[in-house]
């Protein structure tokens, strides 16, 4: 697909969001999705939500500092842009979440009720930004297997409806903005020279240092839901093993 055409893809979810807005069917769709999603257990949707948490997805992507540092840089740049957009738009738009509008017990809610700052879904924005950055910063011949990233991103978006945290429109807007973030990051990361991505170079070393902060967060905080504690332990193991391998590579000739 021509890269210039890819920039138009986010207009698809944005168009669907506008249809929802003008049709007045968003509440009805939310209630249907929220109920239908209960065919899966709570831990499944909690785990998908984990993929949209910045700390959670950073842990799972951390080994890329050794094996695909350019792609990891793209993901970090994209995630940073997404974070700025989310922190800016949520309070600026100020739309209520389902728990701030619908009556208690009218829908399924996992965790504490969130009342404000609905649009866009931050978790969806994050996961689509990272998935897009990883996908579009990877050379074309190696991209085929990476389509699974968007499947996981879609399930993460659905999880925000399933746990009662967001409207479908919040998810659609978050996915659109996330794809654009990934596209921007995949262009910016091309400016980084190969020599700057070697394990002994400053950029990977700074990322590695961030791994220690990641370990602290994973061990001291609950990321979204208690159901994610097992994933936090797995993430901690991934980060720790990667850090050990990274240190061992510091003395190897490049």
N, C-alpha and C positions, 0 to 999 in steps of 0.2 A: 504494500500500500504506500502510495506517495506520502512523504512525511507531512507535506503541507495540508493534505486532506485529513490527516489524523487530528489536527487541531479542531476540526469541526465535529468530531465524535461527541464531545461533552454537550453539544446542543441537543442530542437525543434525550438524555435524562432531564435536561432543562425544559425541553418541550413537553415531556411527560408531566413534569411538575406543574407547568402552566395549565395543562389540561385538567389536572387535579384541582388546582386553585379555582378555575372558572367553572368547573362542573359541580363544585360543592360536595364532592364524593370522598374527600380525604378522610374524614372521620369514619365513614362506613368502611373504606378500604383498610384503615388502620385496625379497626375492630376485627375485621375478617382475618387479616394477617396475624394479628396478635393471638387470636384463638387458634387458627390453623397451625401456627408454629409450635403449639404445645404438644404436638406428636413427638417432639424430641424432648429429652430431659433437660432440666435447668442447667446442668453442668455443660451440656453441649453448646447452648447459646452463650453461656458465660465464657467458654473457651474461645468461641468466635469473636466475642467482644474483646477478649484479650489481644487479638490481632490488631485491633484498632487503637489500643493504648500505646502511646509513644514509647514508654519504657518497655512494654511487653514485646513489641515488634523489633525494637533495637536489640534486645537480647537474642531473639531468634535469628536476626540478620548478622550478628556480631562476627561469626566465623568468616564472613566476606572480607574482613580486614586482612586476612591471609590469602584468600583465594580469588577474590574479585574486588579489590579495593576501589576501583573506579566506580563500580556499581554501588558499593556501599556509600561512597561519597555522594553519588547522585541521590540515593535514598535519604541521606542526612540533610542534604540541601533542600530536597523536596519536602521532607517532613518539617523542616524549619519554616519554610514558606507557608506550609499548611497551618502550622501552629499560629503564626502571625495573623493569617486570614481568619482562623477560628476565633482567636481572642479578640479580634477587632469587630467582626461581623455579629457575633452572638449578642454582646451587650448593645451594639448599635441598632440592630433590628429588634431585639427584645421580644420575640414571640414566645407565647407560653407552650410548654410541653403538654402531652396528654394528661398527666396528673394534675396540671394546673387548670384544666378545662373540664375533663370528664369526672363524673361522680365516682366515689370510692366503690370498689368491687364491680365496676362495670367493665373492667378489662384486667388482664393478667399483668401484675407488676412484680418484677424481681428486684429485691434490694430496696433501699430507701427511695421515696418518691422525689423526683426532680421536677421542679415547677416552672423554671424559667430558662431563657437562652436556648431555644429549640433549634433555630435555623442558623447555620447548617449543622448537621450531625458531625461533631468533631471526630468521633471514632471512624466514621465512614470517610471523611475527608482525609484522615491520616492514612488509613489502609490503602485507599486508592492512590494517594500521592506516592506512597512507597512502592506499591505494585507497579505503577506506571513508570516511575523512575528506574526501577530495576529492569523492567521490560524494554523500555526505549533506549536505555544506555548500553544494552547488550547488543552485540553485532547480530545482524539479521539471520545468519545461518544457525544461531544458537537460541533463537527466540521461541521456537515452536513449543518446547516443553514449559515455557514460562507462562503460557496462557492459563495454567492452573492458578496463577497468582490472582487473576481476575475472578476466577470462580470463588476463591477464598474471600476476596474483597466483597463480592456480592453477598456471600453468606454472612459476612461481618455486618454489612449494612442491614440485612434482614434481621440479624440478631438485635439490632437497636429497636426494631418494632416488636420483636418477640418478647423482650424484657420490659416493654412498656415505656421506654425512655424517649422515643422520637416518633414523629409522624413520618409517613412514607415520603412526603415532600422534602423533609429535612435530609433524608437519606439520598434522594435523587440529586439535590443541590450539592450535598457533600461529595458525591461521586464525581459530578461534573467538575467541580473546583479541584478535586484531588487529581484528576487526570491532567488538567492544565498545569498543576504544580509539577507533576512528574515530567511533563513535556519540557517545561522551562528548565528544570534541573538537568535533564538529559542533554540539553544544549550547553548549559553552563559548565558541566563537568568535562566537556571536551577541551576546555582551556587548560586543564591540569595536565602537565607533562608526565610521561611514564616514569621518569626518574624520580618524580615527586611522590610516587605511590609505592616505592620500595619499602619494605618493613623497617629499614634503618633511616627513612626520611621523616621529616617533622610531622606531616599530615597523618600517616598511620600511627605514629607514636602518640599524637594528641588523641586520636580516636581510642587507642588502647588505654590511655589514662582515663578516658570517660567510662571505660569498662569497670573501673573500680567504683565509680559513682553508681553505675548500673547495679553492681553487686549489693551495694548498700541499700538501694531502693527496693530491690527484689526481696531482701531479707528483713526489711523493717516496715514495709507498707503492704496494705492489701490493695491490689490493683483491680478495681471495679467490684469484684465479688469474692467472697471466701472460697467459692468453688475453684478459683484460679490458683490456689495455693500450690497445687501439684505442678502446674505450669511454671510458677515462679521458681520452684526448686529445680525444675528441668532447665529453665533459663539460666539460673545461677551456675549450674554445672556446665552449660554450654559456654558461658562467658569465662568461667574459671579455666577450663581446658584450653580455650582459645588464647587466653592471656599467657598461659604456660608455654604454649607452642610459639607464641609471638616473641616471648623473651628468648627462647632457644634460637630463634632465627636471627637474633641481633648479632650473633657472633659468626654467622655463616657468610661466606663470600657471596656476593650477588652476581 
